[in-house]
Amino acid sequence: MCALCDQVPETASHICLQCCYAKEIWLLVSNWVGSGANLLTGVDGDIHEWWNRLLAPLNANQRRLVAAILMDTTWNIWKERNRRIFDNTTLRPDQVFELIQNDVLTGRRASGTPLLGEELLVSQVFMFSFRSSSDREQASIM
């Protein structure tokens, strides 16, 4: 069973994308990036397709930023799963979200990327990504 929700069998896709606990974290991350975008839109269970769908419309610089946020989020969800199994401790979704924010900002500082105006940059990248995804989905329906 899933160590995070104890409701369904554990799979990587469930833990990272479909679990109700993980969804709470993704909602916090979505709100943080400021675009109102739902990072889990169109999740059908395939992590690889989800990853490619989010990153495909972005240029190289945007892809690095978005990929860092996605990786830090999934990594911290996975670490919470391990914390529960191996350390018998738990964090609330907002506490895991704080760890994600720290990881993303630390990574940006370490790479020499200025933090000034970062919220605007993150928001613009995600707005572009989701607008492009929505446009592609609309076009495929027609």
URDALIN-V966578 format. One record per helix or strand. SS is the DSSP state (a for helix, b for strand). FROM is the first residue (numbers start at 1). LEN is the number of residues. If there is no record, write none. Layout:
ss->SS from->FROM len->LEN
ss->SS from->FROM len->LEN
This chain:
ss->a from->12 len->7
ss->a from->20 len->14
ss->a from->47 len->9
ss->a from->60 len->28
ss->a from->93 len->18
ss->a from->118 len->24
